[in-house]
């Protein structure tokens, strides 16, 4: 074509995209036109495994404690939002789920509101 701008408009790519591929081609030849293999992303903000184990151990030992209480019991090394997210990831974010996990009852069993109220009266009389 003789005009890079026209060629880019016809191909519907930006000029910066064209120059990116031109640079790759000039440096590496046809192998530079292949897509690069992406590395697995590193998650620096993920909660450490030992802290997750501490959270889950406390949740199993004291199933009636909520995220704020568990965070407080851990001495402030994590906030209550982190505790809640860990519990949610392990499907233990609701009190009834933690109690059912304690009794090894599958959480996939649907508990209706009436049964939930009755369980609440049995577990918390008064």
C-alpha positions as CSV (number, residue, x, y, z in Angstrom):
1,X,0.0,0.0,0.0
2,X,2.9,2.3,0.7
3,X,1.0,4.0,3.6
4,X,1.0,2.4,7.0
5,X,-1.9,4.5,8.3
6,X,-4.1,3.4,5.4
7,X,-3.1,-0.2,5.9
8,X,-3.9,-0.1,9.6
9,X,-7.3,1.5,8.9
10,X,-8.2,-1.2,6.4
11,X,-7.0,-4.0,8.8
12,X,-8.8,-2.2,11.7
13,X,-5.8,-2.2,14.0
14,X,-4.0,0.7,15.6
15,X,-0.7,1.9,14.4
16,X,0.9,1.2,17.8
17,X,-0.3,-2.4,17.5
18,X,1.3,-2.6,14.0
19,X,4.6,-1.3,15.3
20,X,4.5,-3.7,18.2
21,X,4.3,-6.6,15.8
22,X,6.8,-5.1,13.4
23,X,9.3,-4.9,16.2
24,X,8.7,-8.5,17.2
25,X,9.1,-9.6,13.6
26,X,12.3,-7.7,13.1
27,X,13.8,-9.0,16.4
28,X,12.7,-12.7,16.3
29,X,11.5,-13.3,12.7
30,X,8.3,-15.4,12.3
31,X,8.7,-16.9,15.7
32,X,8.1,-13.5,17.2
33,X,4.6,-13.4,15.8
34,X,3.5,-16.4,17.9
35,X,1.6,-15.5,21.1
36,X,3.8,-15.5,24.2
37,X,3.1,-18.0,26.9
38,X,1.8,-16.3,30.0
39,X,3.0,-17.2,33.4
40,X,0.6,-18.0,36.2
41,X,-0.2,-14.8,38.2
42,X,1.3,-14.5,41.7
43,X,-1.2,-13.5,44.3
44,X,0.7,-11.5,46.9
45,X,-2.4,-10.6,48.8
46,X,-3.7,-14.1,49.4
47,X,-4.0,-15.2,53.1
48,X,-1.1,-17.4,54.2
49,X,-1.9,-21.1,54.7
50,X,-1.0,-21.2,58.4
51,X,-3.4,-18.3,59.1
52,X,-6.2,-20.0,57.1
53,X,-5.7,-23.2,59.2
54,X,-5.9,-21.2,62.4
55,X,-9.2,-19.6,61.3
56,X,-10.7,-22.9,60.3
57,X,-9.5,-24.5,63.5
58,X,-11.2,-21.8,65.6
59,X,-14.3,-22.0,63.5
60,X,-14.6,-25.7,64.1
61,X,-13.8,-25.5,67.8
62,X,-16.2,-22.6,68.4
63,X,-18.9,-22.8,65.6
64,X,-21.0,-20.1,67.2
65,X,-18.2,-17.4,66.9
66,X,-18.6,-15.0,64.0
67,X,-15.9,-13.5,61.9
68,X,-15.3,-10.5,64.2
69,X,-14.9,-12.7,67.3
70,X,-12.6,-15.1,65.5
71,X,-10.5,-12.2,64.3
72,X,-10.3,-10.9,67.9
73,X,-9.4,-14.4,69.2
74,X,-6.5,-14.5,66.7
75,X,-5.0,-11.4,68.3
76,X,-5.7,-9.0,65.4
77,X,-3.4,-10.7,62.9
78,X,-6.2,-10.5,60.4
79,X,-9.4,-8.4,60.1
80,X,-12.9,-9.7,60.2
81,X,-13.4,-9.3,56.5
82,X,-10.5,-11.7,55.9
83,X,-11.9,-14.2,58.3
84,X,-15.3,-13.9,56.6
85,X,-13.8,-14.4,53.1
86,X,-11.9,-17.5,54.3
87,X,-15.0,-19.0,55.9
88,X,-17.0,-18.2,52.8
89,X,-14.4,-19.9,50.6
90,X,-14.8,-23.0,52.7
91,X,-18.6,-22.7,52.8
92,X,-18.6,-22.0,56.6
93,X,-19.7,-18.4,56.6
94,X,-23.1,-19.0,58.2
95,X,-23.4,-20.2,61.8
96,X,-25.7,-23.1,60.8
97,X,-23.1,-24.3,58.2
98,X,-20.4,-24.3,60.9
99,X,-22.7,-26.3,63.2
100,X,-23.6,-28.7,60.5
101,X,-19.9,-29.2,59.6
102,X,-19.3,-29.9,63.3
103,X,-21.8,-32.8,63.1
104,X,-20.6,-33.9,59.7
105,X,-23.9,-33.2,58.1
106,X,-23.5,-32.3,54.4
107,X,-24.1,-28.6,53.9
108,X,-25.8,-29.3,50.6
109,X,-28.9,-30.5,52.5
110,X,-31.4,-27.7,52.3
111,X,-32.5,-26.5,55.7
112,X,-35.7,-24.6,55.7
113,X,-36.5,-21.5,57.8
114,X,-38.7,-23.5,60.2
115,X,-36.0,-26.1,60.9
116,X,-33.4,-23.4,61.2
117,X,-35.6,-21.7,63.9
118,X,-36.1,-25.0,65.7
119,X,-32.3,-25.6,65.6
120,X,-31.8,-22.1,67.0
121,X,-34.1,-22.8,69.9
122,X,-32.4,-26.1,70.7
123,X,-28.9,-24.7,70.5
124,X,-29.7,-21.4,72.2
125,X,-32.5,-21.8,74.7
126,X,-33.8,-18.9,76.5
